[in-house]
Amino acid sequence: MALKNFKPDHLGEFADILESKGISTYALSYYSRIGSEGLDFVKSLREDGFSGIIVPDLLTDNPEKSDRLIPEIEKIFRFIPFFNPATPDGVIHSVSSMTSSWIYYGLQPSTGIDMPYDLEEVSSRILGLVHGREVNFGFGIRTIEQVKEILGLGSSGVAIGSLLVQYLKNGDLNSFRKFQGSVKEVYLNAE
């Protein structure tokens, strides 16, 4: 029901409400939106109360645009770097030096792609490359056990999207709430 009643202009309303409570919100968008609308799109997100933007395909599909675009976005609000196990160390260093925000580390290159990885190895690598930066893991987290392991390896947090959206699409609010409660419990126990 929530998805049927949701309208894109609600995002700004939600971001404004959260911002008034001191909670930062970040938009996840693909480069095609910025490519077609330019920085006007980014400015509209800022006007709607968003604190920053994550553009997962910028570095993978449009790397030639990143050196110019990231500093331009940073003038408006935070650009959240999105890295994954295939991102070269040099790119991580370069993009990290252009930003000061937290980092989103995708365990998979994008939603729907399932590539093998060693969680301890990828976690150690990214935390070592961006020492001192907050790193939140996402793109492929589907179990509470993964959440526990990720937090135990030094991550600042996790992002869980597709799994929770699937619960909503199926109208399975009980599973949504149960999973959300389990994640909250893991966080509280990790502190």
N, C-alpha and C positions, 0 to 999 in steps of 0.2 A: 504494500500500500504506500509506503514512504517513497519508493522509487516512482510510482505512478503519479504521485502528487508533487514530486520534486521538479523545480524549474531552475535553469541555469542562473537566473538573477537572484535566487535564494543564496547562492554562494557569498555574494557581497554582504547580505544581511547577516549570515552566520559569522563571517569574518569580522564584521563590525562589532557584533555582540561579544565574540571571544576577545577581540582587541581591547574592548572596554573593561574586560576582566583581567587584562594583563597576560592573555594567552596568545601566543604567536600562531598564525596560520600560514601555510605554504601551499601554493597552487602547483599542481603537477600538470605540465602541458608538453606537447610535442612541438618540435621546431616548426612544423608546417604552419602552426597558428602564428608564431612570431614572424616567420618568413612572409606570410601573407598580410599581416596587419602591422608588422614592425613594432617599434617601441611603444606605439599607441596602446597596443594590447597590454604590455607590461605596466604602463602608466595607469590603465584602467583597473588593473588588479590592485595596484597600490592605493588608488582612490577608493576601492571597495574594502580596504582594510587589511589586505594581505601583507605579510611581512617579507615574503620572498617567493621565489619560483624554482622548481626543479624541472630540468629539461633533459630527460634521460637519453634522448637520441642525438643531442647536440654533438657530443664528443665522438659518438660512433658513426653517425650518418652524415654529419656536417662539420667535421673538425676544422676545416679551413675557415669557418665563420666564427669559431669560438674566441680567438685572440682579440677580435674587434668587439664581438657581441657581449662577452662576459663583463668587461669594464663598463660598457654602456648600461647594462642592467644594474650593475653594482652602484651606479650613480642614482638609481631610482629606489632600489631596495636590495635585499640579499639575493644573490645567486647561490643556490645550493648545489655544489658539485655532485654529480652522479658518476660513480666509478663502479666497475665490476671486475671480476678476476682477470678479464682479458685486457683491461686498461694498462698500457705500458707505464712503467715507473716514471719516465720523463714527463708524460702527460699529467700524471697525478701531481708531480712536483710543480709543473708549470701552472696548472689550473689552481692548485692550492695556494700558490703565491699571489694569485689575482683576487682571492676571496678570503674572508675571515670568519665565515659562518661554520655551522656544523656541516658534516659530509654525509651524504646518502650513499651507502655501499650496497649495490644490488648483487645478491648471490647468483642471480641469473642476469644475462644481458638485457632481457626485457620480459614482460609478462608473456607466459605461454611457452617460453623456451626452457627446456630442462637439460642443462649440461652438468656433467659430474664435477664435483669440487671437493676438496678437503677443507672442512670448516675451520679447523684449527690453523691450517696453513694460510688460508686467505685472510683470516682474522689477524693473525700475527703480522702478515705482510702489510695490510693497510694501516693497522695501528702503528706499526713501525715507521711507515712512510710519512704519516701525518701526525707524528708525535705531538701530543697535547691538544689535538682537536677532537671535538665530540664527533663520534661516528655512530650512525644509526644504520642498522642492516634491514634490508627488505628484499622484495622481488624473489619470492620462492619460499617464504616461511609459512609452513602449513601445520605445524604441530607445537604443542606446549613444550615438548622435549627440545625442539630446536630453539625456542625462546630461552629456555633455561641454559642451554649450552652456549648460545650467543652471548648472553649476559655474563655467564661465567668466564668467558674468554676476554672480557674487557670492553664490550660494546656499551655505548651509552643508552641504546634503546633499539627497538624494532618497529618496523612498519608492516602492518598486515592489512592488505587491501582486498585482493581478489577473493580470498577465502570468505571474508566477511560479506562482501558484496554478493557472493553466491548464496549465502544463507538468506540474505534479504530477497534476492530474486526468487528463491524457492519459498518465500514466506515463512521460513524457519526461524522465527524470532527467538525461540527458546535456545536453539543451538548457538545463535549469535550471542545472546546474553551469557550463556554458559562459557563460551570461548573467551569472551571479553572479561568475564570474572576470573577465569583461570589465568589470563595474562596479567591482570591486575595483581593477583595473588603472587605470581612469580616475581613481579617488580617489587612488591612490598617485602618479600622474603630475601631479595637480593640486596636490599639496602642495609 
